[in-house]
Every structure is written in C-alpha cells, then in structure tokens.
C-alpha cells in the first residue's frame, strides 16, 4: 500500500481560519465550551516547534491556547501543550513519533515519520491506540492534512486540518472508516 493508494476523505469546504474551526468544533461538541479558558494561554510554542524542527498548524495552536487537553467520547485523546509544560508535550510527541516509526510504519506502506520530508507527525490517539497524525506536506503547516492509522490496519487521509477533523468526527459528517462512531461528549484529561 503506497501513500497514493490510501483513500482520502475531502470535506465539502476546508476551514482555514482557526477561529472558524474552533467554532465548528464547539458547535459539534456542545460541552466543549465548558472547558474553554477565560483568556488565551501563553504557550511557549518556540519550545515545542523548535524541538520538533517545524512550525505547527494555526488551528491546533489556537485550540491549545484556549483549551486544556481533552478526550472526545472517551475514545479520542487530544494531548494539547499546556503553559509551563511545553517540554512534557514535546517529550510526548517525540515518544509517539518513536512508537510510530518503530511499530506502525512499514516500508510497504510508503509513509515515513517526521522529520522525513512529508513525514507523519502525531497530534492525537485513541484509547485503543489508533493514531491521528499530520502528513507534513505542502507549503506551510496550514496545508497539512490528517492521516489516520487505525489499530485494525486501516490507513486513510482527511484533506482538512486537525480541528476540522475533530468537528466533523463529532458531528457525524466524517465517515469514520475503520474507527467507531464517537459521541460528541468532551472530558478534560
């Protein structure tokens, strides 16, 4: 299976503005705003991005600045960086990258882990070890798409950003290929 043979879901309209993506997620998961911070958190993105050697998508950064880490439907865990704990977030991402490279990626799949050009960079996982990653291709992180690797072996792309993916997974717009449907209930982690 090569990357160009992995199926892709394309949203009707790609949401590129972080505020609009968050609004869609808040609408899809009505309990999420209960956990919204009263003001934007000052996350030291230089630590996270410098440690990864790449900038991260604006929608993800905006989500982390307004929300603590959370779980969707007691299934999908979104471990966002927290102020003062950026080194912990970086270590978590690096650990996920190591697992991805060692146990998930096989030469026959044709995908590689970050920092390889276009490599996969994890941003979330399920409690059943499904992986949610960015394919780091395009002119900027705003062009990155989501790649899903299910524990059952299904790989697929979603041609949108991480926050839009979460919104469409919660509201049922997204076909959950090889994943269970998820309840739009949010709990902090």
N, C-alpha and C positions, 0 to 999 in steps of 0.2 A: 504494500500500500504506500504510495507516494503522496506528498502533500497535495498535488494537483488532483488526486483521486479521492480525497477526503471531501465529503459533502459539505456544502455551505448553506446556511440559512441567512437570508438577507432581510433586514427589517424594511418595512414599507418606506420609511424615511429615517435616515441616520440622524440621530440627535447629536449635535456637535457642541452645543453650549452647555457647560457644566450645570448651570442653574436649571435649565430645562430638563436635563437628565435627572437631576435630584428631584425636581417637581414630579416627574413621571414616576419615579420610584416611590415617593411619598404618597402619591395617588394609588399606586398598585399595592402598597403595603401600608394601610392606613394607621397602623400602630407605630410606625417608624418615627413620625414627628414627636412622639412622646419622649424620645431619647435624644432629640436634637439639642445641641449645646446652645446656651443663651447667646454666646458670641463665638466667632470663628476661633479655633485653637491655633496657636503659633507652633506649627510643626517645623522642625529643622530639616527641611527637605534636602539641604546640602549633604547631610549625613547619609540619608537613605539613597539619594540619587548618586552621590559621589561614590558610595560603597558599591553600588550596582554598575557604575560606569555609564549610566543613561538617565535622561530625564524620564519622568513618568507622565501618563496621560492626565490632563487637567481635570477630567470628571472624577477620577479616582482621588486625586489630591483634594478636590473640593469636598468630596464625600468624607474623607478622613478629617478634614478641618472642622466639619460640622457634626460628625457622628463618631461615637466610640465603636470599637469592634462589636460585631453583632452576628447573630445567626438568623437565617430565614427558614421558617418551617421546621426548626430543629433538625435541619439537614445540611444547608449550605452555610459554611462558616466564613465570614469575611473579616480576617485579622488585620484591621487597619492600624497604621502607625499612630502612636499616642505621643503627646507633648512630653518631652523629657525621657521617653522610652524608645527613641528612634533607633538606637543601637540594637535593642531587642527585636524590633521589627526587621531590621536589616539581617540579623542573625537568623530569624525565622524564614525569611525569603531565601537566604543562602542555603539553609538546611533543606528547604523544599526543592531548590534547584539541584542539590546533590541527590536527593531521592529521585527526582525526575530523570536526571542523567543516568543514574545507576540502575534503576529498576523499571522505568517506564519507556524510555526511548530505545528503540532497536534500530539498527541500520536499515532494515527493510521498510520502516515507516517513512524515512526520508526527512524527518524533523530533528532538529538539534536544540539543545538547551542554550539559553543566553549564557555567555556573551557572544556566541557564534552569530554571524550576520543573519538576521531574521529569526534568531533563536527564540524559544519559548521561555516566558518569564511568568512564574506562578503569581496569582493575586488572591486566590481563594481555593478552598477544597471542601469536600463534603465529609460528613461523619462516616461515610462508607469508603473514603479515600478516592473519590472522583476528583480530578484535577481541573481547575479553571485557570487558564493562562492567557497571556497576550502573545500573539505572534508579532514579534517586533520588526515588522516590515513596513515600509512607507517612508515618506519624507520626514515625518515627525511622530511622536507618540500619539498624537490625536488621530493618526491614520491606522494605528494598530487595531487588529480585530481580536476577538476572543476565540480561543481554541479550547475545546472540551475533550477530556480523556476520561471516559467512564471506566469504572473498575471492571466492568464486564468486557472491556476491549473496544468499545465504540469510540471512534475519534470523529470530531466534526468541528467546523468553524461557524462562527456567528459574525457576520460582517457589520458589527457595531461595537461600541465601547462597553466597558465592564458595567457601568451604572445602567445603561440602557438594557443590557443583557439581564441584569437583576430585575429591572422593572418589568420587562416582557416575560421573564420566567414567572414572576409573581402573579401577573395579571392573566396568564394563560395564552398570551399572544404567541409566544415562542413555543414551538413544538419541542418537547423535552427529549427527543431522540436519546435513547439508552439511559435516561435519567427518570426518576419518578416525578410525577407532578408534585409541586410544592405548595404548601399552604402559605398565604401571604402574612403569616404571623412572624413578628420580629422580636427577638430577645437579645439583650446585651450579653456579651461574653466576658 
